[in-house]
Amino acid sequence: QVQLVESGGGSVQVGGSLRLSCAASGIIFSINAVGWFRQAPGKQRELVAIITRGGSTDYSDSVKGRFTISRDNAKNTAYLQMNSLKPEDTAVYYCNVGTTRDARGGMGYWGKGTLVTVSS
């Protein structure tokens, strides 16, 4: 049974940093891509970052230069380092694991999410 558990969310002030983790079990993590998505209140879920099994990364324009996605296959865990946080980054953050195509499209396995709140 595939299980994804996100952690690391919390409340921070503008300009602060957080590091989210996505721990996977029940899946061969190393051969899969990981996408980080977020969903703000009243908005659709959006992809913010993706890392392929080979380590290639891509980011949405809204987080480029501030967020960094990485992975540690030995720990079956992916990370999202978030710096220079803004109020508009407030959302529930989810990871999605699957093929590159599935992870980018949110068609892989989902975790339950972790809440990030950025206050001014």
Phi and psi in degrees as a GROMACS rama.xvg file:
@    title "Ramachandran Plot"
@    xaxis  label "Phi"
@    yaxis  label "Psi"
@TYPE xy
-77.4387  133.506  VAL-2
-136.153  131.717  GLN-3
-121.702  130.291  LEU-4
-126.599  115.427  VAL-5
-89.6814  147.579  GLU-6
-152.201  169.466  SER-7
103.077  -4.99064  GLY-8
-70.8632  171.144  GLY-9
166.048  -167.115  GLY-10
-107.905  130.556  SER-11
-138.159  162.8  VAL-12
-89.6695  162.531  GLN-13
-52.9685  134.506  VAL-14
90.7534  -7.9124  GLY-15
-78.9854  -177.699  GLY-16
-133.069  152.034  SER-17
-144.857  152.92  LEU-18
-122.459  119.016  ARG-19
-92.8196  148.526  LEU-20
-123.529  148.831  SER-21
-130.938  104.909  CYS-22
-97.5115  127.693  ALA-23
-111.271  145.983  ALA-24
-144.957  156.946  SER-25
76.3716  14.9266  GLY-26
-147.682  149.51  ILE-27
-79.2788  91.2254  ILE-28
-59.9206  -39.4719  PHE-29
-64.8796  -23.0136  SER-30
-96.876  5.30879  ILE-31
-113.056  154.281  ASN-32
-86.4872  160.59  ALA-33
-130.975  128.473  VAL-34
-114.1  139.051  GLY-35
-103.167  127.424  TRP-36
-117.763  164.636  PHE-37
-143.559  152.832  ARG-38
-136.243  113.941  GLN-39
-87.7815  157.664  ALA-40
-54.3893  127.785  PRO-41
77.0307  6.1248  GLY-42
-121.894  162.758  LYS-43
-77.2155  154.2  GLN-44
-67.371  136.551  ARG-45
-131.033  147.218  GLU-46
-78.9257  129.913  LEU-47
-109.952  -28.126  VAL-48
-160.239  150.972  ALA-49
-144.042  145.266  ILE-50
-130.884  128.739  ILE-51
-81.4603  174.842  THR-52
-66.193  -24.2528  ARG-53
-86.6916  -4.98376  GLY-54
98.0445  0.678297  GLY-55
-70.4709  144.118  SER-56
-126.325  157.15  THR-57
-150.603  148.43  ASP-58
-134.632  153.891  TYR-59
-73.4777  154.94  SER-60
-60.1913  -30.3425  ASP-61
-70.3176  -18.9943  SER-62
-120.68  -5.69997  VAL-63
-57.9503  132.354  LYS-64
88.8458  -12.5179  GLY-65
-115.678  -33.4358  ARG-66
-107.66  147.698  PHE-67
-133.697  124.801  THR-68
-98.4297  141.84  ILE-69
-150.24  173.452  SER-70
-147.549  152.468  ARG-71
-128.966  98.174  ASP-72
-65.2593  -29.0306  ASN-73
-64.7489  -26.6021  ALA-74
-104.595  2.46566  LYS-75
52.6035  41.8495  ASN-76
-136.047  140.189  THR-77
-114.362  155.443  ALA-78
-130.392  155.13  TYR-79
-133.596  104.442  LEU-80
-85.2397  122.693  GLN-81
-118.377  116.498  MET-82
-116.072  165.296  ASN-83
48.707  49.0895  SER-84
-65.8207  145.477  LEU-85
-120.519  159.812  LYS-86
-56.6475  -33.4906  PRO-87
-71.6872  -5.22543  GLU-88
-84.0525  -7.30568  ASP-89
-61.2628  123.486  THR-90
-178.324  170.017  ALA-91
-89.1885  129.452  VAL-92
-104.371  133.723  TYR-93
-125.755  149.722  TYR-94
-108.184  152.126  CYS-95
-135.085  126.709  ASN-96
-119.564  131.845  VAL-97
176.878  -160.018  GLY-98
-63.3174  165.646  THR-99
-57.0128  -44.5186  THR-100
-62.2412  -45.1737  ARG-101
-68.2289  -43.1014  ASP-102
-64.1753  -40.7613  ALA-103
-65.1507  -34.6885  ARG-104
-93.8681  2.65201  GLY-105
70.0847  30.3345  GLY-106
-104.554  1.64852  MET-107
-89.8595  -154.595  GLY-108
-83.1392  140.378  TYR-109
-108.746  147.497  TRP-110
-90.5937  -176.496  GLY-111
-91.9565  -8.58694  LYS-112
95.3633  160.286  GLY-113
-139.422  136.587  THR-114
-87.4423  131.357  LEU-115
-117.542  126.097  VAL-116
-123.976  124.013  THR-117
-114.876  120.832  VAL-118
-115.592  149.238  SER-119
